[in-house]
């Protein structure tokens, strides 16, 4: 089969216009936002034009289905609060192009998907988590974003587009093309990364509750300052982790909310996000124990209460050998000596989908390793090369 | 002159209904909010009924003026984002009652004021700062709240109420009744505190700017995490202050904003409020030097940029000897053996007004020392005792 690079790039740029914001090619298209809904409806139209049957499940996961058994390709079209034009969108539009090329070539059967809330407005890869049965719809509906909006409320904006559950039994496997979101390929001057496995992740909110009071009349030794507790926790955590983590382990406190968040008031409550990732499930567990113990220790020492939100966890996942071999063979054809096998430090929907079918992933470079930012970008010839590898792998699987 | 305790308490409870929120007697009435505007218009009506001439200056400071030379009494009717029913409101309604009682007694001439934005939506005691000439209207208009709204825009909601500048030369002095906002009087079982001096305050925003990036693919050693810098600054600051501060010194980081504030993104920017208070102006300066040096040191060590917002500073202020003596004499009559002389750890409009005329303050207890919170409260007999002391002091000054 033969992909059409120009057709693919035009679709990619057209999708970028829906929610375009910030500098350069920045995009603001969080799950269930006006821009996200508009993007899914635009994608549905392109799917129909490609001869695919459009279905949407109650979560808002959008499918373009081929007849009979098919291989599923795709990613997600929602973005971070401040995202780039490729994170997710690349994999969805690439799948659309491969489906079109396959149809034009008379097969194989290729279906397309755009999962919902991969970027975690409400959690972590929420859409594929529900579709794969890892998370129940009712549990998902109870999740709230940082402004307190429940997912169950937010997803109503797509209610009229929902057709019902989508049966996973019709798919023979799942493949996802994504930007690396790290510096490895870009610094090595390589074009393709075939993923060996995806690291595991843990993510939960932690709340310190102390005593809100006047910032001028409350002596330091009588304060129960929730933010001081967060700062002490953050600083000491690095010491506690020292003998447990590897250079590949990461942990992040990306969200912090103080209450009432005024300069003349001792903060009475602080809520923050604690997220950590590693390829070793045992290490993730040891880190969780350290986090819970340290938070409890600091709360007790300062007379505060600590509480832990529900934890969203995903285990490390190895890619399917057969699908991965097809991607490696195609990469060797398209980018000889400019591809490698590598792990994914970023989380992807493929982690959830692996519960239902064989999965595999490939990466194209991220310039400067930058993503989850307006500046995220990749050279267009690398983007097209990625689609080409995907198409050749699909054809190879069909022939084999 | 004879105050009417029931009339005073009814006004105080009526005012509490404007912006009533949260638990108990909670009030949400920040500067220029709908509730703040409604409260000022209600107060203007009560001033007219008391035979006072109502004037409002361009900042929104509301005056009820007696004829000729008069003593000015009052406080502020704006509240914290989450405030109590007494912080500010008590002093304004008490002034209203003293003005009424004085008028009924045929003198002396008492004027009433409710200053604007004492709670610092835009800064620190912004309304009295402009009225006293400490802050220019144009500089004040450029101040923004934590949502980025400029004061110059916000104050337009009162434009139709503004009558023009109010000449301070007509006032012989200023007195303010306020809740203590600390635990001293309540724990001692005392009713009245006559203020000796008000501590000085420094308040500024500090911004750390690093690199926003993906929380899964950016190795820890390559991160420029703005929140990690804030945490390190917060923890180390306590050590740097150790040999400089006294048990009466306080410092607070009450506001923190991360950007983009998402759990899967390394924070690229963090803005936080740094406020510190002490009775010694030299110590305030030494603390500022430590703050600026440490922030620059931490930014340099981590490859981040640091910037400092404009600093709002107010010097420690001693109360006027003559006004204070009148308050002490009245306190001895109303609450023999249940009053004391004490400093004010909280900032008040009297600090600004002291640039224009002699000022004095008195406190009534705060139950549990709690304020800047919905739970703030004081026994009603203590509230009435405070108004009685204020009235007797005014009469005493008149006779002397």
Interface residues (C-beta under 8 A of the other chain):
Chain A: X80 X81 X82 X119 X120 X124 X146 X180 X181 X182 X183 X199 X201 X203 X212 X213 X214 X215 X216 X217 X218 X219 X220 X221 X222 X225 X227 X228 X230 X231 X232 X234 X235 X247 X248 X249 X250 X251 X252 X253 X254 X255 X256 X258 X260 X261 X262 X263 X264 X265 X266 X267 X268 X273 X275 X277 X345 X346 X347 X369 X370 X371 X372 X373
Chain B: X80 X81 X82 X119 X120 X124 X146 X180 X181 X182 X183 X199 X201 X203 X212 X213 X214 X215 X216 X217 X218 X219 X220 X221 X222 X225 X227 X228 X230 X231 X232 X234 X235 X247 X248 X249 X250 X251 X252 X253 X254 X255 X256 X258 X260 X261 X262 X263 X264 X265 X266 X267 X268 X273 X275 X277 X345 X346 X347 X369 X370 X371 X372 X373
